[in-house]
Amino acid sequence: MIQNRRLHPALEKVRFSVKPLEHQSGRPVELARTMRVHPLSYQELPYDPEYSLYAGRLTPETLNLATADEMYWKVRRELIFRHTGEHPFEIRGKDAEIFLNRIFPRDVSKVKTGRCSYQFACYHDGGMITDGLLLRLSENSFWYAQADGDLFSWYKAHSHDLEVEIIDPEVWVSQIQGPRSMELLSNLIEGPMPDPWNYFDWTEVMMAGEKVIISRSGFTNELGWEIYIRPENDIEKLGDLILESGKSLGMILTATPGFRARRIEAGLLSAGADFDHTTTPFEVGLGRYLDFDKNEFIGREALIKADPKNRSWGLRVEKGIALRGRYLEQDGIIKGRVTSSSWSPFQECGIGIVLLDETNVEEGTQFQVRCNDGEMHLAEICTLPMYDKNREIVRGKKVDIPLSPRPWKAS
């Protein structure tokens, strides 16, 4: 179970971030090399950005061009442009598929060239390392765009007996998300829209005279696509074209608050927060991705013996935003941990993801949770996603979900 050590009160009142600062002299700052910045981050500099570390790269935590609520409505109603810290590694060679089937519990052989697949890696005891998006580039070549966490050392430790290379292709990922994302893509590419162009497809297109790889994916569960910019691309020309073209459709740059609430509502888990080395895929609702019929994968024996019950739920909070940590109570007894938390401008309530201590609970069970105002508030667990249960929005299907607030009230 994920534990929570109480911090000193002074530390609970502050947050830590990375700020871009101009050099004060011509001397090199060697330690800065440990914090790698997205090449398009110059677009964020006018907006007093703050950054956090993610997968060994910097990702924008705050930008002052819009509030968190304004960013939320942009992704739901119009369009956002976000430069991520996702870190793609390339796995290639004659044994690449064999190797990846060793690393991932989900059968990689089922992923065809031109398709993506959600994948996560586990330790031998079934605890989770991180997750990400796998792109099959060819029969013997893959990219794995990973979330926060270290997989490179894990790759190296388990590839010694196979004909496989693991390299950093120096690829950077940006996301274009929102209901107008495909309209923007149509304006940007040279030629017709990709066909087929289904959810979790990837393809290569021409944009600004450049060959670029794009995928029908993202971390918002809104309609959208991601662009993978390679070293041979003119990244500034591409980035400026996307930003300027998107402005006419209402697009803005966003930071973490622009998608936090939306991804919580959609039940998209955050590596290191909603799951970690102490949780199995079963416990966080990902058991459906375990393929026990394929050959051995790391963690298989432990997961066969593991409790298959889910302990991860959504949370709605009345008039408050839950503190992250073991603050979920029932009759004064701690019952679980809040792993993610935010405010939903759509539902007009606090929302979160929680990991309960017990499995014998039902949707609608009520708790008390400590919130950022220091008070206890009524909260109720719910299944995930909180709406769009069939995940039709991300597939471009028309759904009857309002684009105006729909306040939630406890039952």
C-alpha positions as CSV (number, residue, x, y, z in Angstrom):
1,M,0.0,0.0,0.0
2,I,1.2,3.5,-0.8
3,Q,2.1,5.2,2.5
4,N,2.1,8.9,3.4
5,R,4.7,10.3,5.8
6,R,3.5,13.5,7.4
7,L,5.7,16.4,6.5
8,H,6.9,19.2,8.7
9,P,4.1,21.9,8.8
10,A,6.4,24.4,7.1
11,L,6.9,22.0,4.2
12,E,3.2,21.4,3.8
13,K,2.7,25.1,3.1
14,V,5.1,25.4,0.2
15,R,5.7,23.9,-3.2
16,F,8.9,23.5,-5.1
17,S,9.4,24.2,-8.8
18,V,12.0,24.9,-11.4
19,K,12.2,28.5,-12.8
20,P,14.0,29.6,-16.0
21,L,16.6,32.2,-15.1
22,E,19.0,34.1,-17.4
23,H,22.7,33.3,-17.0
24,Q,24.4,35.9,-14.9
25,S,27.8,35.3,-16.6
26,G,29.3,33.6,-19.6
27,R,30.4,30.6,-17.5
28,P,28.7,27.3,-18.2
29,V,26.2,25.9,-15.6
30,E,27.1,22.3,-15.7
31,L,24.3,21.0,-13.4
32,A,21.7,22.5,-15.7
33,R,22.3,19.6,-18.1
34,T,20.5,17.3,-15.7
35,M,17.2,19.2,-16.4
36,R,16.5,18.8,-20.1
37,V,14.0,21.2,-21.5
38,H,11.6,20.7,-24.4
39,P,13.0,22.6,-27.5
40,L,9.7,24.4,-27.9
41,S,9.7,25.7,-24.3
42,Y,10.8,29.2,-25.6
43,Q,7.1,29.6,-26.5
44,E,6.3,29.4,-22.8
45,L,8.9,31.9,-21.6
46,P,6.6,35.0,-22.0
47,Y,4.2,33.5,-19.5
48,D,6.3,33.3,-16.3
49,P,6.6,29.5,-16.5
50,E,7.4,27.1,-13.7
51,Y,8.5,23.6,-14.4
52,S,8.6,20.2,-12.7
53,L,10.8,17.2,-13.5
54,Y,9.1,14.4,-15.4
55,A,10.9,11.4,-16.8
56,G,14.2,13.2,-16.6
57,R,12.8,16.2,-18.6
58,L,11.1,19.4,-17.6
59,T,7.3,19.9,-18.1
60,P,5.4,23.1,-17.6
61,E,3.7,23.2,-14.2
62,T,2.2,26.8,-14.4
63,L,1.8,29.5,-17.1
64,N,0.2,32.8,-16.3
65,L,-1.7,33.3,-19.6
66,A,-4.8,31.6,-18.3
67,T,-6.2,30.2,-15.0
68,A,-6.6,26.5,-14.4
69,D,-10.3,26.7,-15.0
70,E,-9.8,28.6,-18.3
71,M,-7.3,25.9,-19.5
72,Y,-9.8,23.2,-18.6
73,W,-12.6,24.8,-20.6
74,K,-10.2,25.3,-23.5
75,V,-9.5,21.6,-23.8
76,R,-13.2,20.7,-23.5
77,R,-14.5,23.4,-25.8
78,E,-11.7,24.4,-28.1
79,L,-8.0,23.6,-28.3
80,I,-4.8,23.4,-26.2
81,F,-1.1,23.0,-27.1
82,R,1.1,21.4,-24.5
83,H,4.8,20.5,-24.5
84,T,5.2,17.3,-22.5
85,G,8.0,15.7,-20.5
86,E,7.2,12.2,-22.0
87,H,10.4,10.5,-23.0
88,P,10.4,8.1,-26.0
89,F,13.1,5.4,-26.2
90,E,13.7,3.3,-29.3
91,I,13.8,-0.4,-29.0
92,R,15.0,-2.2,-32.1
93,G,16.6,-5.3,-33.4
94,K,15.8,-8.9,-34.3
95,D,14.6,-9.7,-30.8
96,A,12.8,-6.4,-30.1
97,E,9.3,-8.0,-29.9
98,I,10.6,-10.9,-27.7
99,F,12.3,-8.4,-25.4
100,L,9.2,-6.1,-25.1
101,N,7.0,-9.1,-24.3
102,R,9.4,-9.8,-21.5
103,I,9.1,-6.2,-20.2
104,F,5.4,-5.6,-20.6
105,P,2.5,-7.8,-19.4
106,R,0.4,-7.0,-22.5
107,D,1.1,-9.0,-25.7
108,V,3.2,-6.8,-28.0
109,S,2.8,-9.2,-30.9
110,K,-0.8,-8.0,-31.3
111,V,0.4,-4.5,-32.0
112,K,0.6,-3.9,-35.8
113,T,2.9,-1.4,-37.6
114,G,1.0,1.9,-37.7
115,R,-0.7,1.3,-34.3
116,C,0.0,2.3,-30.7
117,S,-0.7,0.4,-27.5
118,Y,-1.0,1.4,-23.9
119,Q,1.6,-0.5,-21.9
120,F,3.0,-0.6,-18.4
121,A,6.0,-2.4,-16.8
122,C,6.1,-4.3,-13.5
123,Y,8.7,-5.5,-11.1
124,H,9.1,-9.2,-10.3
125,D,6.8,-8.8,-7.3
126,G,4.0,-7.3,-9.4
127,G,4.5,-3.7,-8.3
128,M,4.3,-1.2,-11.1
129,I,7.2,0.8,-12.5
130,T,5.7,3.2,-15.1
131,D,3.4,3.3,-18.1
132,G,3.3,4.9,-21.5
133,L,2.5,4.6,-25.2
134,L,4.1,2.0,-27.4
135,L,4.4,2.8,-31.2
136,R,5.3,0.0,-33.5
137,L,7.4,1.6,-36.2
138,S,8.2,-1.6,-38.1
139,E,8.5,-5.3,-37.5
140,N,11.7,-4.9,-35.5
141,S,11.5,-1.3,-34.3
142,F,9.4,0.4,-31.6
143,W,9.2,3.7,-29.7
144,Y,8.0,3.7,-26.1
145,A,7.0,7.1,-24.9
146,Q,7.1,6.6,-21.2
147,A,5.7,8.6,-18.3
148,D,7.6,9.5,-15.2
149,G,10.0,6.9,-13.9
150,D,13.2,5.1,-14.9
151,L,12.9,2.3,-17.5
152,F,16.2,2.7,-19.3
153,S,18.2,0.9,-16.6
154,W,15.4,-1.8,-16.4
155,Y,15.7,-2.3,-20.2
156,K,19.5,-2.7,-20.0
157,A,19.3,-5.1,-17.1
158,H,16.9,-7.5,-19.0
159,S,18.3,-7.3,-22.5
160,H,21.7,-8.9,-22.1
161,D,20.8,-12.2,-23.7
162,L,18.9,-10.8,-26.7
163,E,19.8,-9.1,-30.0
164,V,18.2,-5.8,-29.2
165,E,19.3,-2.1,-29.0
166,I,17.9,0.5,-26.6
167,I,18.6,4.0,-27.7
168,D,17.4,7.6,-27.0
169,P,16.3,8.9,-30.4
170,E,16.1,12.5,-29.0
171,V,12.4,12.7,-29.9
172,W,10.2,15.3,-28.2
173,V,6.5,15.1,-27.8
174,S,3.8,17.8,-27.8
175,Q,0.0,17.4,-27.5
176,I,-2.7,19.1,-29.4
177,Q,-6.0,18.3,-27.6
178,G,-9.6,19.5,-27.8
179,P,-12.7,19.2,-30.0
180,R,-11.1,21.4,-32.8
181,S,-7.9,19.4,-32.9
182,M,-8.7,17.5,-36.1
183,E,-9.7,20.8,-37.8
184,L,-6.3,22.2,-36.9
185,L,-4.6,19.1,-38.2
186,S,-6.4,19.3,-41.5
187,N,-5.2,22.9,-41.8
188,L,-1.6,22.0,-41.1
189,I,-0.8,18.9,-43.1
190,E,0.0,18.9,-46.8
191,G,-2.5,16.7,-48.5
192,P,-5.6,14.8,-47.3
193,M,-6.2,13.7,-43.7
194,P,-4.8,10.3,-42.8
195,D,-7.0,7.4,-43.8
196,P,-7.5,5.3,-41.7
197,W,-7.1,7.6,-38.8
198,N,-8.5,5.8,-35.8
199,Y,-7.8,6.2,-32.1
200,F,-4.3,4.9,-31.3
201,D,-3.2,5.0,-35.0
202,W,0.1,6.7,-35.8
203,T,1.2,7.9,-39.2
204,E,3.8,10.1,-41.0
205,V,2.6,13.3,-42.6
206,M,4.0,16.3,-44.3
207,M,3.8,19.6,-42.4
208,A,5.6,22.8,-43.3
209,G,7.7,20.7,-45.7
210,E,8.8,18.4,-42.9
211,K,8.1,14.7,-42.4
212,V,6.7,14.2,-39.0
213,I,5.1,11.4,-37.0
214,I,1.8,12.0,-35.3
215,S,-0.5,9.7,-33.2
216,R,-4.2,9.8,-32.3
217,S,-3.5,9.9,-28.6
218,G,-3.1,12.2,-25.6
219,F,-3.5,12.5,-21.8
220,T,-6.9,14.3,-21.7
221,N,-9.4,11.8,-23.1
222,E,-10.6,14.6,-25.4
223,L,-10.2,14.4,-29.1
224,G,-6.6,15.0,-30.0
225,W,-3.2,14.1,-31.4
226,E,0.4,14.1,-30.5
227,I,3.4,15.1,-32.6
228,Y,6.8,13.4,-32.2
229,I,9.5,15.8,-33.4
230,R,12.8,14.1,-34.4
231,P,16.3,15.6,-34.6
232,E,16.1,16.0,-38.3
233,N,13.0,18.2,-38.1
234,D,13.0,22.0,-38.0
235,I,11.3,22.1,-34.7
236,E,11.0,25.8,-34.4
237,K,9.3,26.1,-37.8
238,L,6.9,23.3,-36.9
239,G,6.2,24.6,-33.4
240,D,5.5,28.2,-34.6
241,L,3.3,27.0,-37.4
242,I,1.2,24.9,-35.0
243,L,0.9,27.7,-32.5
244,E,0.0,30.5,-34.9
245,S,-2.4,28.3,-36.9
246,G,-4.1,27.2,-33.7
247,K,-4.6,30.7,-32.4
248,S,-7.3,31.3,-35.1
249,L,-9.2,28.3,-33.6
250,G,-8.9,29.5,-30.0
251,M,-5.8,27.5,-29.1
252,I,-3.6,28.4,-26.1
253,L,-0.5,26.9,-24.5
254,T,-1.2,25.1,-21.3
255,A,0.6,23.6,-18.3
256,T,-0.3,20.8,-16.0
257,P,-3.5,22.4,-14.6
258,G,-4.9,22.4,-18.1
259,F,-5.4,18.7,-18.1
260,R,-5.2,17.6,-14.5
261,A,-8.9,17.8,-13.8
262,R,-9.8,16.3,-17.2
263,R,-7.6,13.3,-16.9
264,I,-8.9,12.6,-13.3
265,E,-12.5,12.7,-14.6
266,A,-11.4,10.4,-17.4
267,G,-9.7,8.0,-15.0
268,L,-6.3,8.3,-16.6
269,L,-3.7,7.3,-14.0
270,S,-0.6,9.3,-13.2
271,A,2.6,7.2,-12.7
272,G,4.1,7.7,-9.3
273,A,0.9,9.2,-7.9
274,D,-2.0,6.9,-8.7
275,F,0.2,3.8,-8.9
276,D,3.8,2.9,-8.0
277,H,6.0,0.0,-6.9
278,T,3.7,-0.8,-4.0
279,T,0.5,-1.3,-6.2
280,T,-0.3,-4.1,-8.6
281,P,-2.2,-3.5,-11.8
282,F,-5.2,-5.2,-10.3
283,E,-5.4,-2.8,-7.4
284,V,-5.5,0.2,-9.6
285,G,-8.0,-1.1,-12.1
286,L,-5.6,-2.2,-14.8
287,G,-5.9,-5.9,-14.5
288,R,-7.7,-6.1,-17.9
289,Y,-4.3,-5.4,-19.5
290,L,-2.6,-8.5,-18.1
291,D,-2.2,-11.2,-20.7
292,F,-1.4,-14.4,-18.9
293,D,-1.7,-16.5,-22.0
294,K,1.5,-15.2,-23.6
295,N,5.0,-16.3,-22.7
296,E,6.8,-15.3,-19.5
297,F,6.8,-11.6,-18.6
298,I,8.4,-9.9,-15.6
299,G,6.0,-10.1,-12.6
300,R,3.8,-12.9,-14.1
301,E,4.2,-15.4,-11.3
302,A,3.5,-12.8,-8.6
303,L,0.5,-11.4,-10.4
304,I,-1.0,-14.9,-10.9
305,K,-1.1,-15.2,-7.1
306,A,-2.2,-11.6,-6.5
307,D,-5.6,-10.5,-5.3
308,P,-7.5,-9.5,-8.5
309,K,-9.8,-7.0,-6.8
310,N,-9.7,-3.3,-7.6
311,R,-9.1,-0.6,-4.8
312,S,-8.9,2.5,-7.0
313,W,-11.9,4.8,-7.4
314,G,-12.9,8.2,-8.4
315,L,-13.8,10.7,-5.7
316,R,-16.2,13.7,-5.7
317,V,-15.9,16.2,-2.9
318,E,-18.6,18.6,-1.7
319,K,-17.3,22.2,-1.7
320,G,-13.7,21.4,-1.3
321,I,-10.5,20.1,-2.9
322,A,-9.1,17.0,-1.1
323,L,-5.5,17.0,0.2
324,R,-3.3,14.3,-1.3
325,G,-2.4,11.6,1.3
326,R,-4.1,9.4,3.8
327,Y,-6.9,11.8,4.6
328,L,-9.9,9.7,3.6
329,E,-11.9,8.8,6.7
330,Q,-15.1,7.0,7.8
331,D,-16.3,7.4,11.4
332,G,-13.0,8.8,12.3
333,I,-11.0,5.9,10.9
334,I,-8.6,6.3,8.0
335,K,-9.9,4.3,5.0
336,G,-7.6,5.2,2.2
337,R,-5.3,7.5,0.3
338,V,-6.1,10.4,-2.0
339,T,-3.6,9.9,-4.9
340,S,-4.7,12.7,-7.2
341,S,-6.9,15.8,-6.6
342,S,-8.2,18.8,-8.3
343,W,-11.3,21.0,-8.9
344,S,-13.7,20.3,-11.7
345,P,-15.1,23.4,-13.3
346,F,-17.7,21.2,-15.1
347,Q,-19.0,19.3,-12.0
348,E,-18.3,22.3,-9.7
349,C,-16.9,20.1,-7.0
350,G,-13.5,18.7,-5.9
351,I,-12.5,15.5,-7.8
352,G,-9.8,13.0,-7.2
353,I,-8.6,9.4,-7.5
354,V,-8.3,7.4,-4.3
355,L,-6.8,4.1,-3.3
356,L,-9.0,2.4,-0.6
357,D,-7.7,0.1,2.0
358,E,-10.6,-2.3,1.5
359,T,-12.2,-3.8,-1.6
360,N,-15.7,-4.5,-0.3
361,V,-17.1,-1.1,-1.1
362,E,-19.7,0.2,-3.6
363,E,-20.1,3.2,-5.7
364,G,-21.7,6.0,-3.8
365,T,-20.1,5.1,-0.5
366,Q,-19.5,8.3,1.5
367,F,-16.4,9.4,3.4
368,Q,-15.0,12.5,5.0
369,V,-11.9,13.9,3.5
370,R,-9.5,16.6,4.7
371,C,-9.3,19.5,2.2
372,N,-7.0,22.3,1.4
373,D,-9.0,24.7,3.6
374,G,-8.0,22.5,6.6
375,E,-11.6,21.3,7.1
376,M,-13.2,17.9,6.6
377,H,-15.7,17.7,3.7
378,L,-18.2,15.1,2.6
379,A,-17.0,13.0,-0.3
380,E,-18.4,10.1,-2.4
381,I,-16.6,7.5,-4.4
382,C,-17.5,6.8,-8.0
383,T,-16.4,4.6,-10.9
384,L,-14.1,6.0,-13.5
385,P,-14.5,7.6,-16.0
386,M,-16.8,10.0,-14.2
387,Y,-18.6,10.6,-17.5
388,D,-18.3,9.5,-21.1
389,K,-18.2,6.0,-19.8
390,N,-17.7,4.4,-23.2
391,R,-14.8,6.8,-24.0
392,E,-16.5,8.0,-27.2
393,I,-15.2,11.6,-27.1
394,V,-11.6,10.6,-27.7
395,R,-12.8,8.5,-30.7
396,G,-14.4,11.5,-32.3
397,K,-18.0,10.3,-31.7
398,K,-20.8,12.7,-31.0
399,V,-21.8,12.4,-27.3
400,D,-24.5,14.3,-25.4
401,I,-22.3,15.8,-22.7
402,P,-22.9,19.6,-22.0
403,L,-20.1,22.1,-22.4
404,S,-21.4,24.1,-19.5
405,P,-21.2,23.4,-15.8
406,R,-23.3,20.5,-14.5
407,P,-23.0,20.8,-10.6
408,W,-22.7,17.6,-8.6
409,K,-24.4,17.1,-5.3
410,A,-23.8,14.3,-2.9
411,S,-26.6,11.6,-2.9
